[in-house]
Amino acid sequence: MNFQSFLYPRVCPACGKKIPLGRTYCACSDSDPKVVPPNAKLMQPDDPVQLRHLCAPFFYDGQIRAQLLALKFHKQTRFVKPLSHAMAECVLTWFPDVTFDVVTFVPMTPADIRTRSFNQSALLAQRIAKELFIECSALLEKSKSTPQQHTLTVSDRLQNLQNVFLPTSRCKPGLTVLLVDDIKTTGTTLLRCIETLDGAGIQDVYCVCAAVSSYRSPVD
């Protein structure tokens, strides 16, 4: 057991129990949640949005889908700790040779935060940064509220977030950044954030989400 594991015992995002030594996930995870195999190919050649550096511990299905919806829309913040722990371990597995300068997150407008009471991506990012011993900082801001992405088609999603994200004063050229979001569906939100960070002179952007799904229809 390393020092980090001693400080932060591994817990299962599905049931909240400690994960036994020698296992990657709790026994309840054998069937659900659906775990993304290490270094799986998450982007397909025909995907409408291509992201270079993306990892996620889970597929957006079953218990993980239920937990993310509960976190996002029903203020069930108790899921932040186990989900962020799985995400931090995923980053260490997929990007072992990358030295990150800062962890940041997909922003929300102040009005949207007041409505929801929090930004779930920010909560995840803060705990991931703590586990990885990296600073967490808001490098992006959202200039206006937009229709929710899950109600739109792929092309409309790209247009919906055109010129919406802006760099903050904390966004310094040359940084290697870990960008956090809760769910990746088409990847349009992450893409627009990456474009903004690139435009501000950020050196590299790596992305981690709690769960990934292939684009199915504008119903989820």
Contacts in CASP RR format, 6 or more apart in sequence:
PFRMAT RR
TARGET T0000
AUTHOR 0000-0000-0000
METHOD contacts of the structure
MODEL  1
MNFQSFLYPRVCPACGKKIPLGRTYCACSDSDPKVVPPNAKLMQPDDPVQ
LRHLCAPFFYDGQIRAQLLALKFHKQTRFVKPLSHAMAECVLTWFPDVTF
DVVTFVPMTPADIRTRSFNQSALLAQRIAKELFIECSALLEKSKSTPQQH
TLTVSDRLQNLQNVFLPTSRCKPGLTVLLVDDIKTTGTTLLRCIETLDGA
GIQDVYCVCAAVSSYRSPVD
1 21 0 8 1.000
4 131 0 8 1.000
8 85 0 8 1.000
8 131 0 8 1.000
9 18 0 8 1.000
10 18 0 8 1.000
10 19 0 8 1.000
10 85 0 8 1.000
10 89 0 8 1.000
11 17 0 8 1.000
11 18 0 8 1.000
11 19 0 8 1.000
11 81 0 8 1.000
11 82 0 8 1.000
11 85 0 8 1.000
12 18 0 8 1.000
12 19 0 8 1.000
12 25 0 8 1.000
12 26 0 8 1.000
12 28 0 8 1.000
12 29 0 8 1.000
12 82 0 8 1.000
13 33 0 8 1.000
13 57 0 8 1.000
13 58 0 8 1.000
13 63 0 8 1.000
13 64 0 8 1.000
13 67 0 8 1.000
13 79 0 8 1.000
13 82 0 8 1.000
13 83 0 8 1.000
13 85 0 8 1.000
13 86 0 8 1.000
14 26 0 8 1.000
14 28 0 8 1.000
14 29 0 8 1.000
14 32 0 8 1.000
14 33 0 8 1.000
14 63 0 8 1.000
14 64 0 8 1.000
14 67 0 8 1.000
14 82 0 8 1.000
15 26 0 8 1.000
15 28 0 8 1.000
16 26 0 8 1.000
16 82 0 8 1.000
17 26 0 8 1.000
17 28 0 8 1.000
19 25 0 8 1.000
19 26 0 8 1.000
20 26 0 8 1.000
20 27 0 8 1.000
24 35 0 8 1.000
25 35 0 8 1.000
29 35 0 8 1.000
32 61 0 8 1.000
32 62 0 8 1.000
32 63 0 8 1.000
33 58 0 8 1.000
33 59 0 8 1.000
33 61 0 8 1.000
33 62 0 8 1.000
33 63 0 8 1.000
33 64 0 8 1.000
34 58 0 8 1.000
34 59 0 8 1.000
34 61 0 8 1.000
34 62 0 8 1.000
34 64 0 8 1.000
35 57 0 8 1.000
35 58 0 8 1.000
35 59 0 8 1.000
36 42 0 8 1.000
36 55 0 8 1.000
36 56 0 8 1.000
36 57 0 8 1.000
36 58 0 8 1.000
36 59 0 8 1.000
36 90 0 8 1.000
36 212 0 8 1.000
38 93 0 8 1.000
38 94 0 8 1.000
39 93 0 8 1.000
39 94 0 8 1.000
42 54 0 8 1.000
42 55 0 8 1.000
42 56 0 8 1.000
42 184 0 8 1.000
42 212 0 8 1.000
43 50 0 8 1.000
43 51 0 8 1.000
43 54 0 8 1.000
44 214 0 8 1.000
47 186 0 8 1.000
47 215 0 8 1.000
48 154 0 8 1.000
48 155 0 8 1.000
48 186 0 8 1.000
48 215 0 8 1.000
49 154 0 8 1.000
49 158 0 8 1.000
49 186 0 8 1.000
49 187 0 8 1.000
49 188 0 8 1.000
49 190 0 8 1.000
49 191 0 8 1.000
51 184 0 8 1.000
51 187 0 8 1.000
51 190 0 8 1.000
51 191 0 8 1.000
51 194 0 8 1.000
51 207 0 8 1.000
53 95 0 8 1.000
53 204 0 8 1.000
53 205 0 8 1.000
53 206 0 8 1.000
53 207 0 8 1.000
54 184 0 8 1.000
54 190 0 8 1.000
54 206 0 8 1.000
54 207 0 8 1.000
54 208 0 8 1.000
54 209 0 8 1.000
54 212 0 8 1.000
55 90 0 8 1.000
55 91 0 8 1.000
55 93 0 8 1.000
55 94 0 8 1.000
55 95 0 8 1.000
55 206 0 8 1.000
55 207 0 8 1.000
55 208 0 8 1.000
55 209 0 8 1.000
56 87 0 8 1.000
56 90 0 8 1.000
56 184 0 8 1.000
56 208 0 8 1.000
56 209 0 8 1.000
56 210 0 8 1.000
56 211 0 8 1.000
56 212 0 8 1.000
57 86 0 8 1.000
57 87 0 8 1.000
57 89 0 8 1.000
57 90 0 8 1.000
57 210 0 8 1.000
57 211 0 8 1.000
58 64 0 8 1.000
58 86 0 8 1.000
58 210 0 8 1.000
58 211 0 8 1.000
58 212 0 8 1.000
59 211 0 8 1.000
59 212 0 8 1.000
59 213 0 8 1.000
60 68 0 8 1.000
60 183 0 8 1.000
60 185 0 8 1.000
60 211 0 8 1.000
60 212 0 8 1.000
60 213 0 8 1.000
60 220 0 8 1.000
61 211 0 8 1.000
61 213 0 8 1.000
64 83 0 8 1.000
64 210 0 8 1.000
64 211 0 8 1.000
65 211 0 8 1.000
67 76 0 8 1.000
67 79 0 8 1.000
67 83 0 8 1.000
68 79 0 8 1.000
68 83 0 8 1.000
68 182 0 8 1.000
68 183 0 8 1.000
68 210 0 8 1.000
68 211 0 8 1.000
70 76 0 8 1.000
70 79 0 8 1.000
71 77 0 8 1.000
71 79 0 8 1.000
71 80 0 8 1.000
71 83 0 8 1.000
71 120 0 8 1.000
71 182 0 8 1.000
72 116 0 8 1.000
72 120 0 8 1.000
72 182 0 8 1.000
75 116 0 8 1.000
75 117 0 8 1.000
75 118 0 8 1.000
77 118 0 8 1.000
77 123 0 8 1.000
80 120 0 8 1.000
80 123 0 8 1.000
80 124 0 8 1.000
80 127 0 8 1.000
81 127 0 8 1.000
83 124 0 8 1.000
83 210 0 8 1.000
84 123 0 8 1.000
84 124 0 8 1.000
84 127 0 8 1.000
84 128 0 8 1.000
84 131 0 8 1.000
84 210 0 8 1.000
85 127 0 8 1.000
85 131 0 8 1.000
86 210 0 8 1.000
87 124 0 8 1.000
87 128 0 8 1.000
87 180 0 8 1.000
87 208 0 8 1.000
87 209 0 8 1.000
87 210 0 8 1.000
88 127 0 8 1.000
88 128 0 8 1.000
88 131 0 8 1.000
88 132 0 8 1.000
90 208 0 8 1.000
91 128 0 8 1.000
91 132 0 8 1.000
91 178 0 8 1.000
91 206 0 8 1.000
91 208 0 8 1.000
92 132 0 8 1.000
95 206 0 8 1.000
98 176 0 8 1.000
98 204 0 8 1.000
98 206 0 8 1.000
99 176 0 8 1.000
100 132 0 8 1.000
100 134 0 8 1.000
100 176 0 8 1.000
100 177 0 8 1.000
100 178 0 8 1.000
100 206 0 8 1.000
101 134 0 8 1.000
101 135 0 8 1.000
101 174 0 8 1.000
101 175 0 8 1.000
101 176 0 8 1.000
101 177 0 8 1.000
102 134 0 8 1.000
102 135 0 8 1.000
102 136 0 8 1.000
102 137 0 8 1.000
102 139 0 8 1.000
102 175 0 8 1.000
102 177 0 8 1.000
102 178 0 8 1.000
103 125 0 8 1.000
103 128 0 8 1.000
103 129 0 8 1.000
103 132 0 8 1.000
103 134 0 8 1.000
103 135 0 8 1.000
103 136 0 8 1.000
103 137 0 8 1.000
103 177 0 8 1.000
103 178 0 8 1.000
103 180 0 8 1.000
104 125 0 8 1.000
104 136 0 8 1.000
104 137 0 8 1.000
104 138 0 8 1.000
104 139 0 8 1.000
104 140 0 8 1.000
104 177 0 8 1.000
104 178 0 8 1.000
104 179 0 8 1.000
104 180 0 8 1.000
105 119 0 8 1.000
105 121 0 8 1.000
105 122 0 8 1.000
105 124 0 8 1.000
105 125 0 8 1.000
105 136 0 8 1.000
105 138 0 8 1.000
105 140 0 8 1.000
105 179 0 8 1.000
105 180 0 8 1.000
105 181 0 8 1.000
106 121 0 8 1.000
106 140 0 8 1.000
106 179 0 8 1.000
106 180 0 8 1.000
106 181 0 8 1.000
106 189 0 8 1.000
106 190 0 8 1.000
106 193 0 8 1.000
107 119 0 8 1.000
107 121 0 8 1.000
107 122 0 8 1.000
107 138 0 8 1.000
107 140 0 8 1.000
107 141 0 8 1.000
107 142 0 8 1.000
107 165 0 8 1.000
108 116 0 8 1.000
108 119 0 8 1.000
108 121 0 8 1.000
108 142 0 8 1.000
109 142 0 8 1.000
109 143 0 8 1.000
109 144 0 8 1.000
109 145 0 8 1.000
111 145 0 8 1.000
112 142 0 8 1.000
112 145 0 8 1.000
113 119 0 8 1.000
120 182 0 8 1.000
121 180 0 8 1.000
121 181 0 8 1.000
121 182 0 8 1.000
122 138 0 8 1.000
124 180 0 8 1.000
124 182 0 8 1.000
124 210 0 8 1.000
125 136 0 8 1.000
125 180 0 8 1.000
126 136 0 8 1.000
128 136 0 8 1.000
128 178 0 8 1.000
128 180 0 8 1.000
128 208 0 8 1.000
129 135 0 8 1.000
129 136 0 8 1.000
130 136 0 8 1.000
132 178 0 8 1.000
134 178 0 8 1.000
137 170 0 8 1.000
138 168 0 8 1.000
138 170 0 8 1.000
139 167 0 8 1.000
139 168 0 8 1.000
139 170 0 8 1.000
139 171 0 8 1.000
139 177 0 8 1.000
139 197 0 8 1.000
139 200 0 8 1.000
139 202 0 8 1.000
140 165 0 8 1.000
140 166 0 8 1.000
140 167 0 8 1.000
140 168 0 8 1.000
140 171 0 8 1.000
140 193 0 8 1.000
140 196 0 8 1.000
140 197 0 8 1.000
141 165 0 8 1.000
141 166 0 8 1.000
141 167 0 8 1.000
141 168 0 8 1.000
142 164 0 8 1.000
142 165 0 8 1.000
142 166 0 8 1.000
143 163 0 8 1.000
143 164 0 8 1.000
143 165 0 8 1.000
143 166 0 8 1.000
144 164 0 8 1.000
146 160 0 8 1.000
146 161 0 8 1.000
146 164 0 8 1.000
147 160 0 8 1.000
149 157 0 8 1.000
149 160 0 8 1.000
149 161 0 8 1.000
149 185 0 8 1.000
149 186 0 8 1.000
149 188 0 8 1.000
149 189 0 8 1.000
150 185 0 8 1.000
150 218 0 8 1.000
150 219 0 8 1.000
150 220 0 8 1.000
151 218 0 8 1.000
152 160 0 8 1.000
152 218 0 8 1.000
153 218 0 8 1.000
154 186 0 8 1.000
154 188 0 8 1.000
154 215 0 8 1.000
157 186 0 8 1.000
157 188 0 8 1.000
157 189 0 8 1.000
158 188 0 8 1.000
158 191 0 8 1.000
158 192 0 8 1.000
160 188 0 8 1.000
161 188 0 8 1.000
161 189 0 8 1.000
161 192 0 8 1.000
162 192 0 8 1.000
164 192 0 8 1.000
165 192 0 8 1.000
165 193 0 8 1.000
165 195 0 8 1.000
165 196 0 8 1.000
166 196 0 8 1.000
167 196 0 8 1.000
167 197 0 8 1.000
167 199 0 8 1.000
167 200 0 8 1.000
171 197 0 8 1.000
171 200 0 8 1.000
171 201 0 8 1.000
171 202 0 8 1.000
173 200 0 8 1.000
173 201 0 8 1.000
173 202 0 8 1.000
173 203 0 8 1.000
174 201 0 8 1.000
174 202 0 8 1.000
174 203 0 8 1.000
175 202 0 8 1.000
175 203 0 8 1.000
176 202 0 8 1.000
176 203 0 8 1.000
176 204 0 8 1.000
176 206 0 8 1.000
177 197 0 8 1.000
177 202 0 8 1.000
177 204 0 8 1.000
177 205 0 8 1.000
177 206 0 8 1.000
178 206 0 8 1.000
178 207 0 8 1.000
178 208 0 8 1.000
179 190 0 8 1.000
179 193 0 8 1.000
179 194 0 8 1.000
179 197 0 8 1.000
179 205 0 8 1.000
179 206 0 8 1.000
179 207 0 8 1.000
179 208 0 8 1.000
180 207 0 8 1.000
180 208 0 8 1.000
180 209 0 8 1.000
181 189 0 8 1.000
181 190 0 8 1.000
181 207 0 8 1.000
181 209 0 8 1.000
182 209 0 8 1.000
182 210 0 8 1.000
182 211 0 8 1.000
183 209 0 8 1.000
183 210 0 8 1.000
183 211 0 8 1.000
183 212 0 8 1.000
183 213 0 8 1.000
184 190 0 8 1.000
184 207 0 8 1.000
184 209 0 8 1.000
184 211 0 8 1.000
184 212 0 8 1.000
184 213 0 8 1.000
185 212 0 8 1.000
185 213 0 8 1.000
185 214 0 8 1.000
185 215 0 8 1.000
185 220 0 8 1.000
186 215 0 8 1.000
190 207 0 8 1.000
190 209 0 8 1.000
193 205 0 8 1.000
194 205 0 8 1.000
194 207 0 8 1.000
197 205 0 8 1.000
198 205 0 8 1.000
213 220 0 8 1.000
END
